[in-house]
C-alpha cells in the first residue's frame, strides 16, 4: 500500500480459487510474489483474499514493458499454467495506466506517520 | 469479475481496517456497493478482504467523469468521513485507465461457460 507515480502500470488480477491444493498454491504464490519483486521495473503489489476464495492482487510496474516482461517470464508462465490446471476456477486481468493516486493514514502510526490526514494527490 | 472495455476507468482502493465496529462497517460497505451500482457510468466492481483486515475494492467506470461523480457523491463523501474516523487505519487509491483486459475460466462453469480457455484480449 503505497503511492505510485502517474503513468505507471497497474495489473489487476482477480481470481476465484478452486477448493483444492491450498498448500501448493500458497507456496507458489509466495514464490511468485518474491520473484516479481526482483524484476526490473517492479514498484510493488497489494494483495487480499476473502475466505470464499476470491482474491485480488494488484502489481505495479514502472511501464508497460516491465509488466509485459513479467507476463512473459518463463517461471511465471509455467506457474500460470499450473494455476489454470489446478488452482483457479476463473480469473480476469486488467492492465491499466495510473492517472492519479492518493494515500491517507491516521497520524502517528509507525512509518505512515508522515502522511497527512488529507488525501494527497501524487501524479 | 468481468471484462471491461479499453479506456474505462479502474479505481483501485486498498484499505487496512481497524479492529473495531465490524457490523456498522459491513452495513455501510453494503450500502456503498449498492449505491455505486446505481450511478451513471458504473460498470462493476471486484472486492476481497483478507482475515488480517486488508481489503481491495476495484470499481470500474465508463469514464473519468463517472468516477469523479461517484467520488463527489454526497452520501459517498459522508461515509468516507466515517471510514476515516472509525474503520480505516490507512488506505491508498489509484485511478487508472484500462488499456487491455483478459478473462479465463474453466469451461462449462455456469454463465462463464462461453469464455474460452485461452486469454481473450478485449480492448
Interface residues (C-beta under 8 A of the other chain):
Chain A: X1 X2 X3 X4 X10 X12 X14 X16 X46 X47 X48 X49 X50 X51 X54 X55 X56 X58 X64 X84 X88 X89 X90 X91 X92 X93 X94 X95 X96 X97 X98 X99 X100 X101 X102 X103 X104 X105 X106 X109 X112 X115 X117 X119
Chain B: X1 X2 X3 X4 X10 X12 X14 X16 X46 X47 X48 X49 X50 X51 X54 X55 X56 X58 X64 X84 X88 X89 X90 X91 X92 X93 X94 X95 X96 X97 X98 X99 X100 X101 X102 X103 X104 X105 X106 X109 X112 X115 X117 X119
